[in-house]
Amino acid sequence: MLRPRYYSYLIRLWQEDGAGETDWRFVLVNLNKKGEQRGFASLDELVVFLQDQVDALSSHNLVVQSAQVQQRIDSGADSLFEQCQEEGGDAVTS
């Protein structure tokens, strides 16, 4: 399954009065997945979640790039092997 190369969110924030303080609350609506939303009791929680999303995208991109490089290497090795066979020589493999 392909994952998006980006995420789109709508952030809703509001103030709640409680215990003598005014607290901020946050809801993050994922625009990539209809109906998915997450609530956060603090800005710190929201930032941690977003950082995790960035890290996940970065990790996913590294895995995809690594697979693409390996595919190019494999393709190049196959081409070299075929070229050696066409020329009547022995291909050196390691």
Backbone as a chain_set.jsonl record, in Angstrom:
{"seq": "MLRPRYYSYLIRLWQEDGAGETDWRFVLVNLNKKGEQRGFASLDELVVFLQDQVDALSSHNLVVQSAQVQQRIDSGADSLFEQCQEEGGDAVTS", "coords": {"N": [[0.837, -1.183, 0.0], [0.63, 2.122, -0.905], [1.853, 4.967, 0.714], [0.913, 8.315, 1.468], [2.916, 11.073, 0.288], [2.749, 13.244, 1.718], [0.974, 14.824, 4.388], [-2.164, 16.21, 5.192], [-3.635, 18.464, 7.348], [-6.224, 19.814, 9.4], [-6.345, 22.128, 11.906], [-8.027, 22.583, 14.877], [-8.544, 24.821, 17.504], [-9.19, 25.793, 20.85], [-10.178, 27.52, 23.857], [-10.51, 26.349, 27.194], [-12.041, 26.83, 30.278], [-10.862, 26.125, 33.478], [-10.224, 25.021, 36.799], [-9.276, 27.541, 37.743], [-7.593, 28.315, 35.7], [-7.027, 28.978, 32.21], [-7.173, 26.692, 29.766], [-5.738, 25.476, 26.746], [-7.089, 23.585, 24.107], [-6.845, 21.104, 21.532], [-7.688, 19.862, 18.318], [-6.864, 17.726, 15.769], [-7.565, 17.282, 12.499], [-7.386, 14.838, 10.132], [-6.986, 15.302, 6.836], [-6.381, 13.573, 4.83], [-7.506, 11.169, 5.454], [-10.682, 10.578, 5.613], [-12.776, 11.599, 8.211], [-11.025, 10.926, 10.265], [-9.699, 11.984, 13.284], [-7.836, 13.532, 15.94], [-7.537, 14.277, 19.355], [-5.952, 16.668, 21.54], [-4.616, 17.533, 24.664], [-2.816, 19.462, 25.174], [-0.496, 21.855, 23.784], [2.064, 20.839, 23.631], [1.631, 18.047, 23.412], [0.434, 17.948, 20.893], [2.531, 18.884, 19.258], [4.438, 16.85, 19.655], [3.108, 14.679, 18.465], [2.976, 15.605, 15.78], [5.706, 15.733, 15.212], [6.329, 13.026, 15.331], [4.924, 12.18, 13.079], [6.356, 13.446, 11.038], [8.823, 12.172, 11.382], [8.064, 9.543, 10.757], [7.342, 9.821, 8.051], [9.837, 10.551, 7.023], [11.362, 8.238, 7.597], [9.955, 6.368, 6.081], [10.392, 7.403, 3.523], [13.163, 7.036, 3.336], [13.319, 4.24, 3.299], [11.943, 3.678, 0.925], [13.615, 5.023, -0.913], [15.966, 3.54, -0.553], [15.127, 1.027, -1.477], [14.655, 1.68, -4.142], [17.24, 2.325, -5.004], [18.483, -0.17, -4.648], [17.043, -1.618, -6.515], [17.901, -0.401, -8.881], [20.591, -1.124, -8.789], [20.381, -3.911, -8.934], [19.209, -4.127, -11.477], [21.219, -3.048, -13.055], [23.24, -4.948, -12.634], [22.073, -7.191, -13.796], [21.987, -6.305, -16.452], [24.726, -6.087, -17.017], [25.516, -8.754, -16.779], [24.022, -9.882, -18.901], [25.187, -8.521, -21.022], [27.807, -9.515, -20.966], [27.306, -12.194, -21.571], [26.338, -11.947, -24.188], [28.622, -11.122, -25.469], [30.093, -13.347, -25.344], [31.705, -13.858, -23.219], [32.699, -14.638, -19.823], [30.757, -13.812, -17.068], [31.629, -12.062, -14.201], [30.844, -12.802, -10.986], [29.987, -11.931, -7.629]], "CA": [[0.0, 0.0, 0.0], [1.395, 3.354, -0.978], [1.517, 5.988, 1.69], [1.064, 9.644, 0.854], [4.187, 11.749, 0.52], [2.428, 14.398, 2.535], [-0.251, 14.758, 5.178], [-2.871, 17.484, 5.294], [-4.402, 18.521, 8.584], [-6.917, 21.011, 9.831], [-6.196, 22.236, 13.36], [-9.005, 23.39, 15.612], [-8.099, 25.078, 18.862], [-10.107, 26.6, 21.652], [-9.827, 27.639, 25.272], [-11.444, 25.824, 28.184], [-11.793, 27.315, 31.633], [-10.835, 25.05, 34.468], [-9.368, 25.141, 37.99], [-8.633, 28.849, 37.834], [-6.74, 28.58, 34.543], [-7.604, 28.765, 30.893], [-6.364, 25.7, 29.049], [-5.963, 25.33, 25.312], [-7.344, 22.239, 23.609], [-6.567, 21.013, 20.101], [-8.129, 18.706, 17.534], [-6.2, 17.654, 14.475], [-8.385, 16.516, 11.56], [-6.571, 14.337, 9.024], [-7.714, 15.499, 5.586], [-6.076, 12.442, 3.951], [-8.367, 10.057, 5.859], [-11.96, 11.181, 5.978], [-13.33, 11.254, 9.515], [-10.013, 10.669, 11.291], [-9.265, 13.152, 14.048], [-7.192, 13.255, 17.231], [-7.589, 15.383, 20.297], [-4.756, 16.884, 22.347], [-4.89, 18.369, 25.832], [-1.809, 20.524, 25.274], [0.284, 22.127, 22.584], [3.199, 19.909, 23.626], [1.173, 16.767, 22.867], [0.232, 18.154, 19.454], [3.846, 18.985, 18.616], [5.039, 15.514, 19.682], [2.43, 13.899, 17.429], [3.412, 16.076, 14.464], [7.103, 15.314, 15.036], [6.277, 11.594, 15.007], [4.476, 12.063, 11.693], [7.499, 13.838, 10.203], [9.804, 11.088, 11.478], [7.536, 8.392, 10.014], [7.481, 10.124, 6.627], [11.266, 10.51, 6.705], [11.767, 6.834, 7.609], [9.331, 5.725, 4.919], [11.093, 7.878, 2.327], [14.474, 6.385, 3.293], [13.101, 2.853, 2.896], [11.6, 3.707, -0.5], [14.824, 5.376, -1.659], [16.871, 2.401, -0.479], [14.596, -0.001, -2.38], [14.868, 2.144, -5.511], [18.674, 2.178, -5.289], [18.747, -1.604, -4.795], [16.444, -2.03, -7.789], [18.809, 0.063, -9.94], [21.798, -1.959, -8.72], [20.02, -5.226, -9.473], [18.979, -3.954, -12.905], [22.54, -2.865, -13.666], [23.944, -6.228, -12.587], [21.458, -8.035, -14.828], [22.427, -5.802, -17.751], [26.134, -6.449, -17.17], [25.539, -10.196, -17.011], [23.533, -10.123, -20.26], [26.183, -7.994, -21.955], [28.921, -10.457, -20.999], [26.868, -13.382, -22.282], [26.261, -11.618, -25.607], [29.986, -10.997, -25.991], [30.708, -14.66, -25.261], [32.616, -13.931, -22.068], [32.143, -15.069, -18.543], [30.437, -12.73, -16.138], [32.204, -12.218, -12.873], [29.86, -12.54, -9.937], [30.558, -12.024, -6.279]], "C": [[0.881, 1.246, 0.0], [0.91, 4.341, 0.069], [1.697, 7.342, 1.029], [2.437, 10.232, 1.174], [3.975, 12.996, 1.354], [1.178, 14.095, 3.348], [-0.853, 16.149, 5.212], [-3.746, 17.434, 6.534], [-5.117, 19.864, 8.695], [-6.786, 21.014, 11.354], [-7.301, 23.123, 13.908], [-8.467, 23.593, 17.009], [-9.08, 25.997, 19.568], [-9.62, 26.609, 23.099], [-10.936, 27.051, 26.131], [-11.055, 26.383, 29.548], [-11.83, 26.134, 32.589], [-9.866, 25.367, 35.576], [-8.598, 26.455, 38.031], [-7.734, 29.205, 36.674], [-7.55, 28.421, 33.262], [-6.663, 27.853, 30.121], [-6.739, 25.695, 27.572], [-6.16, 23.864, 24.992], [-7.195, 22.26, 22.091], [-7.195, 19.751, 19.519], [-7.462, 18.821, 16.172], [-7.047, 16.74, 13.588], [-7.499, 16.14, 10.378], [-7.39, 14.443, 7.744], [-7.432, 14.388, 4.575], [-6.994, 11.253, 4.234], [-9.657, 10.631, 6.416], [-12.446, 10.669, 7.335], [-12.307, 11.003, 10.602], [-9.613, 11.974, 11.963], [-8.699, 12.708, 15.387], [-7.282, 14.499, 18.092], [-6.319, 15.448, 21.138], [-5.08, 17.864, 23.466], [-3.885, 19.503, 25.982], [-1.104, 20.703, 23.934], [1.468, 21.171, 22.49], [2.81, 18.554, 23.04], [0.984, 16.848, 21.354], [1.564, 18.167, 18.718], [4.543, 17.624, 18.582], [4.422, 14.629, 18.594], [2.91, 14.306, 16.035], [4.859, 15.677, 14.185], [7.169, 13.829, 14.686], [5.849, 11.373, 13.559], [5.609, 12.403, 10.728], [8.546, 12.722, 10.203], [9.355, 9.865, 10.678], [7.656, 8.607, 8.513], [8.939, 10.029, 6.198], [11.758, 9.073, 6.631], [11.217, 6.114, 6.391], [10.059, 6.123, 3.641], [12.468, 7.243, 2.209], [14.344, 4.94, 2.827], [12.8, 2.795, 1.406], [12.833, 4.025, -1.332], [15.815, 4.223, -1.671], [16.424, 1.294, -1.426], [14.816, 0.392, -3.834], [16.335, 2.001, -5.912], [19.002, 0.709, -5.512], [18.198, -2.118, -6.118], [17.342, -1.61, -8.959], [20.078, -0.781, -9.973], [21.518, -3.318, -9.334], [19.844, -5.157, -10.984], [20.31, -3.812, -13.642], [23.332, -4.153, -13.691], [23.385, -7.172, -13.635], [21.935, -7.611, -16.212], [23.871, -6.19, -18.025], [26.262, -7.935, -17.477], [25.106, -10.52, -18.438], [24.555, -9.659, -21.291], [27.357, -8.967, -22.071], [28.54, -11.726, -21.755], [26.808, -13.138, -23.784], [27.641, -11.567, -26.255], [30.734, -12.318, -25.892], [31.677, -14.806, -24.105], [31.907, -14.445, -20.844], [31.888, -13.848, -17.684], [31.052, -13.032, -14.802], [31.127, -11.874, -11.875], [30.523, -12.658, -8.599], [29.462, -12.271, -5.297]], "O": [[1.777, 1.38, 0.833], [-0.291, 4.518, 0.274], [2.531, 7.501, 0.138], [3.036, 9.922, 2.203], [4.924, 13.719, 1.657], [0.415, 13.192, 3.007], [-0.134, 17.146, 5.256], [-4.5, 16.484, 6.742], [-4.678, 20.884, 8.165], [-7.084, 20.016, 12.01], [-7.489, 24.257, 13.467], [-7.987, 22.65, 17.636], [-9.711, 26.858, 18.955], [-8.769, 25.813, 23.498], [-12.123, 27.22, 25.853], [-9.88, 26.401, 29.914], [-12.705, 25.27, 32.516], [-8.796, 25.923, 35.327], [-7.403, 26.471, 38.324], [-7.161, 30.294, 36.655], [-8.617, 27.806, 33.25], [-5.51, 28.198, 29.86], [-7.898, 25.885, 27.205], [-5.477, 23.002, 25.543], [-7.391, 23.291, 21.448], [-7.222, 18.704, 20.165], [-7.496, 19.866, 15.521], [-7.223, 15.561, 13.895], [-6.935, 17.005, 9.708], [-8.388, 13.739, 7.591], [-8.145, 14.261, 3.579], [-7.231, 10.425, 3.354], [-9.706, 11.108, 7.55], [-12.515, 9.462, 7.571], [-12.682, 10.876, 11.768], [-9.237, 12.941, 11.3], [-9.042, 11.643, 15.899], [-7.123, 15.623, 17.614], [-5.69, 14.427, 21.417], [-5.731, 18.886, 23.249], [-4.066, 20.397, 26.808], [-1.119, 19.821, 23.076], [1.836, 20.741, 21.397], [3.567, 17.973, 22.262], [1.336, 15.92, 20.627], [1.707, 17.532, 17.673], [5.174, 17.282, 17.582], [5.136, 13.916, 17.889], [3.215, 13.448, 15.207], [5.202, 15.323, 13.057], [7.97, 13.422, 13.845], [6.358, 10.474, 12.891], [5.796, 11.723, 9.719], [9.089, 12.371, 9.155], [10.163, 9.226, 10.003], [8.027, 7.69, 7.78], [9.243, 9.491, 5.134], [12.491, 8.717, 5.708], [11.925, 5.341, 5.745], [10.313, 5.283, 2.778], [12.908, 6.937, 1.101], [15.169, 4.464, 2.047], [13.347, 1.949, 0.698], [13.079, 3.374, -2.348], [16.441, 3.958, -2.698], [17.253, 0.687, -2.105], [15.126, -0.458, -4.669], [16.635, 1.599, -7.036], [19.716, 0.369, -6.456], [18.82, -2.959, -6.768], [17.522, -2.369, -9.911], [20.584, -1.114, -11.044], [22.297, -3.822, -10.143], [20.294, -6.055, -11.696], [20.502, -4.384, -14.715], [24.027, -4.431, -14.667], [24.143, -7.881, -14.297], [22.252, -8.457, -17.049], [24.207, -6.581, -19.143], [27.039, -8.323, -18.349], [25.739, -11.332, -19.113], [24.766, -10.32, -22.308], [27.845, -9.211, -23.174], [29.355, -12.275, -22.496], [27.178, -14.009, -24.572], [27.811, -11.917, -27.423], [31.889, -12.405, -26.309], [32.401, -15.798, -24.032], [30.694, -14.656, -20.831], [32.73, -12.954, -17.596], [30.991, -14.167, -14.329], [30.561, -10.781, -11.911], [31.5, -13.389, -8.436], [29.72, -12.383, -4.099]]}, "num_chains": 1, "name": "protein.A"}
